[in-house]
Amino acid sequence: MTGPKPRQPKPMHLAAHFPGVNNTTVWADPRSGSQIDFGSFEHLARTAERGLFDFFFLAEGLRLREHKGRIHDLDVVGRPESLTVLNALAAVTDRLGLAATVNATFNEPYELARRLATLDHLSGGRAAWNVVTSSDAFTGENFRRGGYLDRAERYTRAAEFVATARELWDSWAPDGTPRPFAHHGRHFDIAGEFTLPRSPQGHPVVIQAGDSDEGREFAASSADVIFTRHGTLDAGRAFYADVKRRLARYGRSPGDLKIMPGVTVVLGDTATEARERAEEIRWQQVSPQTALLTLEQIWGVDLSGYDPDGPLPDVDPVADPQLSQGRTRQGDSVATAEKWRALAQERGLSIRQTVIEAGARQSFVGTPEQVAAELTEFVGRDAADGFILVPHLTPGGLDEFVDRVVPLLQERGAFRTAYEGTTLRSHLGLSDPVWKA
Ligand SMILES: Cc1cc2nc3c(=O)[nH]c(=O)nc-3n(C[C@H](O)[C@H](O)[C@H](O)COP(=O)(O)O)c2cc1C
């Protein structure tokens, strides 16, 4: 007698976030290397490709962040330009997707469409663009236009930007001749001919990161992948359902948009060892100074007189803090401060413990078997289509995951055992864009 066929797990997508200036990175660890030497990018990218990951991901910051008028510690060594780094990585990898975060507020469609199409050509169809929309005036001072966009306008510009880039990518005829194109819109009024023939993917993959209602709507209308922070099972399921529901409005189906939260993984030979390692890493990530700095970023006032091992400040936060500049703001800082204060009170936490507790992103902590099971469960229960792994070490932070967890995911049938196609679109199971002839 034959029983029911075992259910084939939903394919999982994996990406590698390069740990540079984000505060998950532990620079005090003796295994930490440079965040700008090519060797670091190359090591992480080759590891991700060895693990058959979908793509390698670079974040972007367009101005060195400042805190109390000083350059932020993690920015002092700088951050190279993403597309340049990815073009170099294209030469030392074969299949790995290469994703650049590039701001839609401070760039122009013609120029950026050209740079992305170039990466797509040079890499044989592996380019992706993470469309971010920061519009703060501090970052804008580095650009001609300054911080001229208010929050509501950021996404109208981003949506028109992506649509215009796609018109440019579509503008060559199938026989390989350039066709004139013209776009007359609210934000862009451009005409001419594009400098490049259609690239292998036609349209490089578009990723969106941003969580507001407008951000979700923009992703539902225009993106192929969402990079999110909703990593817990419940928050992930709610976000997943909400975003997938929005797709129908744009004539798209649930498989057209992959949801990938940024998460961390800590492994150990036993569950206890993994938990101890995870705790040690969190304490390294949040030194007493980092704890105060994090709090000051939210409260918007100088808290240097406070003891990181003491209770949270009783002063009220400032609604629109200027103390820290250039940081991606996540929601309303007054509301965040209240939430953190409530957590600290309820659990009797010090400043440092609160930052450790409240500031953590979703972590998978355990033996390789436990982590593989949990990742598979998250995907199986529609909390995510995959994960963007954010390691805490540069550049070796993925080695252990690739060596110990990927084989277990493969055994479970949850992850590929070979790349099937050559383009990032094919790794992600996305259809090729229709080319309007
Ligand atoms: C997971 C995630 C990653 C992000 N990474 C970047 C980044 O690398 N560079 C950047 O300028 N903004 C980044 N952003 C900021 C967003 O583009 C956006 O400006 C911000 O989230 C506010 O938009 P929202 O109101 O839609 O959330 C990121 C946002 C999220 C949620």
The ligand as an SDF file (V2000), in Angstrom:
LIG
                    3D

 31 33  0  0  0  0  0  0  0  0999 V2000
   15.2300   45.9390    6.4550 C   0  0  0  0  0  0  0  0  0  0  0  0
   15.5070   47.3470    6.0160 C   0  0  0  0  0  0  0  0  0  0  0  0
   16.7430   47.6690    5.4880 C   0  0  0  0  0  0  0  0  0  0  0  0
   17.0260   48.9740    5.0590 C   0  0  0  0  0  0  0  0  0  0  0  0
   18.2550   49.2680    4.5430 N   0  0  0  0  0  0  0  0  0  0  0  0
   18.5270   50.5320    4.1490 C   0  0  0  0  0  0  0  0  0  0  0  0
   19.8060   50.8690    3.6030 C   0  0  0  0  0  0  0  0  0  0  0  0
   20.6960   50.0400    3.4650 O   0  0  0  0  0  0  0  0  0  0  0  0
   20.0290   52.1510    3.2380 N   0  0  0  0  0  0  0  0  0  0  0  0
   19.0690   53.1340    3.3690 C   0  0  0  0  0  0  0  0  0  0  0  0
   19.3310   54.2690    3.0040 O   0  0  0  0  0  0  0  0  0  0  0  0
   17.8590   52.8410    3.8800 N   0  0  0  0  0  0  0  0  0  0  0  0
   17.5630   51.5820    4.2640 C   0  0  0  0  0  0  0  0  0  0  0  0
   16.3200   51.2920    4.7700 N   0  0  0  0  0  0  0  0  0  0  0  0
   15.3600   52.4120    4.9310 C   0  0  0  0  0  0  0  0  0  0  0  0
   14.1840   52.4340    3.9880 C   0  0  0  0  0  0  0  0  0  0  0  0
   14.5200   52.5760    2.6440 O   0  0  0  0  0  0  0  0  0  0  0  0
   13.2470   53.5840    4.3420 C   0  0  0  0  0  0  0  0  0  0  0  0
   13.8430   54.8150    4.1170 O   0  0  0  0  0  0  0  0  0  0  0  0
   12.8340   53.5270    5.7930 C   0  0  0  0  0  0  0  0  0  0  0  0
   12.5260   52.2190    6.1710 O   0  0  0  0  0  0  0  0  0  0  0  0
   11.5940   54.3760    5.9970 C   0  0  0  0  0  0  0  0  0  0  0  0
   10.5990   53.9750    5.1000 O   0  0  0  0  0  0  0  0  0  0  0  0
    9.2500   53.3800    5.6240 P   0  0  0  0  0  0  0  0  0  0  0  0
    8.5850   54.5600    6.2550 O   0  0  0  0  0  0  0  0  0  0  0  0
    8.4960   52.8560    4.4460 O   0  0  0  0  0  0  0  0  0  0  0  0
    9.5870   52.2960    6.5950 O   0  0  0  0  0  0  0  0  0  0  0  0
   16.0310   49.9830    5.1880 C   0  0  0  0  0  0  0  0  0  0  0  0
   14.7850   49.6370    5.7270 C   0  0  0  0  0  0  0  0  0  0  0  0
   14.5030   48.3460    6.1280 C   0  0  0  0  0  0  0  0  0  0  0  0
   13.1470   48.0270    6.6950 C   0  0  0  0  0  0  0  0  0  0  0  0
  1  2  1  0
  2  3  1  0
  2 30  2  0
  3  4  2  0
  4  5  1  0
  4 28  1  0
  5  6  2  0
  6  7  1  0
  6 13  1  0
  7  8  2  0
  7  9  1  0
  9 10  1  0
 10 11  2  0
 10 12  1  0
 12 13  2  0
 13 14  1  0
 14 15  1  0
 14 28  1  0
 15 16  1  0
 16 17  1  0
 16 18  1  0
 18 19  1  0
 18 20  1  0
 20 21  1  0
 20 22  1  0
 22 23  1  0
 23 24  1  0
 24 25  2  0
 24 26  1  0
 24 27  1  0
 28 29  2  0
 29 30  1  0
 30 31  1  0
M  END
$$$$
